[in-house]
């Protein structure tokens, strides 16, 4: 393989939304010219908080379908489920032996999740970074495209690699971080990050009409603009920030100018945005529907991805064990 390796993943916690698409998947697709990708449905990470067992398998398959529909094609990457590659948890245990507990306790996500799950502060919430480091380092990737919320975990992953190498000899490479060039957008409420639990998102699976309804009813604009005749400020309008991603430059200029001189209402501005979002998501939604009716293909993709992942992950894990002086298993 002549291309460099990149790796990333998303938890199967429900339908992916445009925040996931813009901040992660669209960025992954743009990197295929330079990188071969390993993309994981990280189901083990999703069980550290309480979840509905009856829908977990459905969510895992839906996540794989959405990966494929967004352009993660098997000829350019391997898509697989984390729990289908045993080396992930095995290497995570090894990494638990080199990570100081103090480093785990200072992680922002551990603190946040502990506050939100006071009745279920399990060990998995604390050791999450060890498994994440295992997910990454098993494939010796050159780069990891992640969102800002995972930057701290990736820095800890590099620290884990350094600590392992210092103790047992040079082995794991420290991957670079790749952040999306797309500006981060807030949810429909304009105050918090886009989230399924907060119901302030646009799902990739929404219909055109559902998208329109959500934006028209929930999309927060310039709060100082009460009437159509009031002049607005697009610089503080959340929906205008969405325009900078989904609309053409001419449409952005038109909406900004019309907002400032009050020649267009917020509803009209939103309708332009709805049109452009639906135009971008339409081929993705069509592909999702197609794959929902061809799940045998999806299972085949995941099976092939797991085979490729197991080959490289087992090799890297065995090499780490040798570095540690552990006894190799004989058939």
C-alpha positions as semicolon CSV with decimal commas, in nm:
position;residue;x (nm);y (nm);z (nm)
1;X;0,000;0,000;0,000
2;X;0,159;0,329;-0,113
3;X;-0,088;0,566;0,050
4;X;-0,054;0,684;0,406
5;X;-0,299;0,552;0,665
6;X;-0,573;0,749;0,842
7;X;-0,817;0,622;1,102
8;X;-1,126;0,749;1,279
9;X;-1,461;0,636;1,412
10;X;-1,803;0,733;1,546
11;X;-2,017;0,579;1,819
12;X;-2,345;0,414;1,713
13;X;-2,563;0,625;1,940
14;X;-2,832;0,708;1,686
15;X;-2,877;0,867;1,348
16;X;-2,581;1,075;1,231
17;X;-2,653;1,444;1,186
18;X;-2,503;1,719;0,975
19;X;-2,260;1,805;1,255
20;X;-2,114;1,453;1,227
21;X;-2,119;1,479;0,849
22;X;-1,947;1,819;0,826
23;X;-1,706;1,778;1,114
24;X;-1,603;1,420;1,041
25;X;-1,723;1,214;0,747
26;X;-1,709;1,478;0,475
27;X;-1,354;1,554;0,585
28;X;-1,261;1,184;0,571
29;X;-1,386;1,155;0,214
30;X;-1,182;1,460;0,109
31;X;-0,861;1,289;0,227
32;X;-0,888;0,972;0,016
33;X;-0,653;1,098;-0,251
34;X;-0,369;1,095;0,001
35;X;-0,479;0,836;0,259
36;X;-0,625;0,487;0,286
37;X;-0,876;0,481;0,570
38;X;-0,975;0,253;0,854
39;X;-1,313;0,364;0,984
40;X;-1,462;0,205;1,291
41;X;-1,812;0,179;1,431
42;X;-1,696;0,204;1,793
43;X;-1,963;0,000;1,969
44;X;-1,753;-0,075;2,280
45;X;-1,722;0,297;2,348
46;X;-2,100;0,332;2,328
47;X;-2,165;0,091;2,617
48;X;-1,998;0,306;2,884
49;X;-2,329;0,488;2,931
50;X;-2,675;0,338;2,973
51;X;-2,835;0,245;2,642
52;X;-3,130;0,057;2,498
53;X;-3,008;-0,298;2,431
54;X;-3,302;-0,367;2,199
55;X;-3,189;-0,109;1,943
56;X;-2,809;-0,135;1,965
57;X;-2,768;-0,379;1,674
58;X;-2,994;-0,161;1,462
59;X;-2,787;0,147;1,543
60;X;-2,462;-0,030;1,456
61;X;-2,589;-0,128;1,112
62;X;-2,739;0,216;1,058
63;X;-2,403;0,375;1,133
64;X;-2,234;0,150;0,876
65;X;-2,502;0,237;0,621
66;X;-2,451;0,607;0,682
67;X;-2,073;0,568;0,645
68;X;-2,124;0,407;0,305
69;X;-2,391;0,653;0,194
70;X;-2,161;0,947;0,270
71;X;-1,888;0,813;0,041
72;X;-1,676;0,577;0,251
73;X;-1,654;0,319;-0,025
74;X;-1,478;-0,018;0,030
75;X;-1,233;0,045;-0,252
76;X;-1,085;0,338;-0,059
77;X;-1,115;0,224;0,301
78;X;-1,200;-0,054;0,544
79;X;-1,516;-0,021;0,751
80;X;-1,559;-0,250;1,049
81;X;-1,712;-0,287;1,393
82;X;-1,482;-0,238;1,689
83;X;-1,603;-0,546;1,881
84;X;-1,527;-0,766;1,578
85;X;-1,153;-0,709;1,627
86;X;-1,048;-0,860;1,964
87;X;-0,705;-0,694;1,954
88;X;-0,866;-0,360;2,045
89;X;-0,955;-0,462;2,398
90;X;-0,640;-0,668;2,445
91;X;-0,408;-0,380;2,362
92;X;-0,623;-0,147;2,572
93;X;-0,543;-0,365;2,876
94;X;-0,175;-0,336;2,797
95;X;-0,206;0,042;2,772
96;X;-0,384;0,050;3,108
97;X;-0,052;-0,063;3,254
98;X;0,134;0,244;3,127
99;X;-0,121;0,525;3,174
100;X;-0,107;0,716;3,504
101;X;-0,450;0,727;3,669
102;X;-0,406;1,102;3,720
103;X;-0,392;1,151;3,343
104;X;-0,721;0,964;3,302
105;X;-0,893;1,157;3,580
106;X;-0,811;1,493;3,426
107;X;-0,976;1,412;3,092
108;X;-1,256;1,657;3,017
109;X;-1,489;1,394;2,874
110;X;-1,450;1,176;3,183
111;X;-1,551;1,469;3,402
112;X;-1,845;1,562;3,180
113;X;-1,975;1,207;3,139
114;X;-1,940;1,141;3,511
115;X;-2,160;1,442;3,584
116;X;-2,421;1,324;3,335
117;X;-2,411;0,961;3,452
118;X;-2,387;0,993;3,830
119;X;-2,564;0,659;3,881
120;X;-2,331;0,478;3,639
121;X;-1,976;0,610;3,683
122;X;-1,813;0,289;3,563
123;X;-1,448;0,206;3,505
124;X;-1,504;0,223;3,129
125;X;-1,568;0,598;3,151
126;X;-1,228;0,638;3,315
127;X;-1,030;0,401;3,091
128;X;-1,201;0,513;2,770
129;X;-0,876;0,678;2,648
130;X;-0,685;0,348;2,674
131;X;-0,931;0,182;2,437
132;X;-0,928;0,484;2,208
133;X;-0,548;0,473;2,197
134;X;-0,568;0,104;2,114
135;X;-0,822;0,174;1,836
136;X;-0,573;0,414;1,682
137;X;-0,227;0,268;1,743
138;X;-0,319;-0,086;1,630
139;X;-0,314;0,042;1,272
140;X;-0,006;0,264;1,298
141;X;-0,187;0,549;1,119
142;X;-0,006;0,858;1,001
143;X;-0,305;1,080;1,077
144;X;-0,631;1,080;1,270
145;X;-0,908;1,315;1,156
146;X;-1,102;1,413;1,470
147;X;-1,327;1,686;1,601
148;X;-1,212;1,940;1,856
149;X;-1,382;1,744;2,135
150;X;-1,145;1,450;2,076
151;X;-0,823;1,652;2,052
152;X;-0,739;1,592;2,420
153;X;-0,781;1,216;2,377
154;X;-0,555;1,212;2,074
155;X;-0,285;1,399;2,264
156;X;-0,313;1,137;2,539
157;X;-0,283;0,867;2,270
158;X;0,048;1,018;2,162
159;X;0,160;1,028;2,524
160;X;0,070;0,659;2,564
161;X;0,277;0,576;2,255
162;X;0,573;0,766;2,400
163;X;0,544;0,595;2,739
164;X;0,520;0,250;2,582
165;X;0,818;0,322;2,356
166;X;1,025;0,459;2,645
167;X;0,958;0,151;2,856
168;X;0,977;-0,125;2,595
169;X;1,160;0,022;2,296
170;X;1,054;0,220;1,990
171;X;0,744;0,068;1,832
172;X;0,430;0,282;1,804
173;X;0,430;0,591;1,584
174;X;0,264;0,911;1,702
175;X;-0,010;1,006;1,454
176;X;-0,082;1,362;1,347
177;X;-0,417;1,527;1,410
178;X;-0,625;1,647;1,116
179;X;-0,905;1,892;1,192
180;X;-1,184;1,966;0,949
181;X;-1,161;2,292;0,755
182;X;-1,538;2,329;0,785
183;X;-1,635;2,583;1,054
184;X;-1,803;2,427;1,355
185;X;-2,175;2,490;1,362
186;X;-2,400;2,496;1,665
187;X;-2,734;2,321;1,685
188;X;-3,062;2,472;1,575
189;X;-3,089;2,651;1,911
190;X;-2,772;2,849;1,837
191;X;-2,637;2,791;2,188
192;X;-2,515;2,433;2,221
193;X;-2,336;2,181;2,003
194;X;-2,557;1,984;1,770
195;X;-2,688;1,679;1,953
196;X;-2,950;1,410;1,905
197;X;-3,029;1,413;2,276
198;X;-3,092;1,787;2,268
199;X;-3,316;1,756;1,960
200;X;-3,138;2,051;1,800
201;X;-3,001;1,862;1,501
202;X;-3,069;1,784;1,137
203;X;-3,040;1,410;1,082
204;X;-2,897;1,268;0,760
205;X;-3,210;1,052;0,747
206;X;-3,463;1,334;0,768
207;X;-3,684;1,389;0,466
208;X;-3,677;1,718;0,281
209;X;-4,000;1,819;0,452
210;X;-3,876;1,723;0,798
211;X;-3,562;1,929;0,739
212;X;-3,770;2,228;0,634
213;X;-3,998;2,199;0,936
214;X;-3,709;2,170;1,181
215;X;-3,524;2,473;1,043
216;X;-3,829;2,694;1,005
217;X;-3,960;2,615;1,353
218;X;-3,641;2,573;1,557
219;X;-3,364;2,752;1,369
220;X;-3,254;3,050;1,580
221;X;-3,159;3,366;1,394
222;X;-3,056;3,715;1,514
223;X;-3,253;3,749;1,839
224;X;-3,250;4,126;1,808
225;X;-3,456;4,106;1,491
226;X;-3,820;4,084;1,599
227;X;-3,992;4,201;1,280
228;X;-3,917;4,164;0,912
229;X;-3,860;4,540;0,896
230;X;-3,593;4,526;1,168
231;X;-3,237;4,538;1,042
232;X;-3,033;4,237;1,143
233;X;-2,672;4,135;1,190
234;X;-2,573;3,817;1,005
235;X;-2,250;3,798;1,205
236;X;-2,446;3,691;1,514
237;X;-2,709;3,484;1,331
238;X;-2,670;3,110;1,377
239;X;-2,859;3,027;1,059
240;X;-2,630;3,255;0,862
241;X;-2,332;3,052;0,987
242;X;-2,504;2,752;0,832
243;X;-2,535;2,950;0,510
244;X;-2,156;2,992;0,499
245;X;-2,129;2,615;0,467
246;X;-2,426;2,513;0,254
247;X;-2,498;2,815;0,034
248;X;-2,311;2,964;-0,259
249;X;-2,106;3,281;-0,214
250;X;-2,364;3,481;-0,408
251;X;-2,645;3,351;-0,187
252;X;-2,443;3,425;0,125
253;X;-2,381;3,783;0,014
254;X;-2,745;3,829;-0,083
255;X;-2,873;3,698;0,251
256;X;-2,621;3,903;0,450
257;X;-2,697;4,226;0,266
258;X;-3,072;4,168;0,274
259;X;-3,056;4,097;0,647
260;X;-2,866;4,418;0,716
261;X;-3,105;4,638;0,519
262;X;-3,418;4,443;0,620
263;X;-3,519;4,361;0,262
264;X;-3,563;3,991;0,340
265;X;-3,727;3,817;0,632
266;X;-3,567;3,542;0,839
267;X;-3,818;3,288;0,708
268;X;-3,723;3,364;0,348
269;X;-3,357;3,339;0,439
270;X;-3,420;3,003;0,605
271;X;-3,601;2,872;0,298
272;X;-3,290;2,937;0,087
273;X;-3,087;2,746;0,345
274;X;-3,333;2,456;0,347
275;X;-3,308;2,427;-0,031
276;X;-2,929;2,407;-0,020
277;X;-2,913;2,159;0,269
278;X;-3,162;1,931;0,098
279;X;-2,968;1,955;-0,229
280;X;-2,649;1,838;-0,055
281;X;-2,813;1,564;0,149
282;X;-3,039;1,431;-0,127
283;X;-2,786;1,184;-0,279
284;X;-2,689;1,067;0,070
285;X;-3,052;1,005;0,163
286;X;-3,111;0,816;-0,161
287;X;-2,807;0,596;-0,093
288;X;-2,924;0,531;0,263
289;X;-3,261;0,410;0,134
290;X;-3,087;0,192;-0,124
291;X;-2,860;0,031;0,136
292;X;-3,145;-0,024;0,381
293;X;-3,290;-0,252;0,116
294;X;-2,957;-0,428;0,056
295;X;-2,823;-0,508;0,403
296;X;-2,652;-0,824;0,281
297;X;-2,409;-0,595;0,100
298;X;-2,354;-0,393;0,418
299;X;-2,280;-0,708;0,619
300;X;-2,034;-0,819;0,349
301;X;-1,855;-0,484;0,367
302;X;-1,828;-0,510;0,746
303;X;-1,706;-0,871;0,725
304;X;-1,437;-0,783;0,470
305;X;-1,338;-0,480;0,676
306;X;-1,305;-0,690;0,991
307;X;-1,085;-0,942;0,810
308;X;-0,846;-0,671;0,693
309;X;-0,851;-0,503;1,033
310;X;-0,785;-0,829;1,219
311;X;-0,484;-0,905;1,001
312;X;-0,305;-0,580;1,071
313;X;-0,427;-0,545;1,431
314;X;-0,314;-0,897;1,526
315;X;0,028;-0,834;1,375
316;X;0,075;-0,504;1,559
317;X;-0,050;-0,655;1,887
318;X;0,188;-0,951;1,862
319;X;0,476;-0,714;1,793
320;X;0,386;-0,514;2,105
321;X;0,380;-0,834;2,313
322;X;0,725;-0,930;2,185
323;X;0,855;-0,586;2,283
324;X;0,717;-0,648;2,632
325;X;0,886;-0,984;2,667
326;X;0,561;-1,180;2,674
327;X;0,569;-1,541;2,559
328;X;0,434;-1,601;2,207
329;X;0,148;-1,847;2,169
330;X;0,235;-2,168;1,980
331;X;-0,029;-2,344;1,772
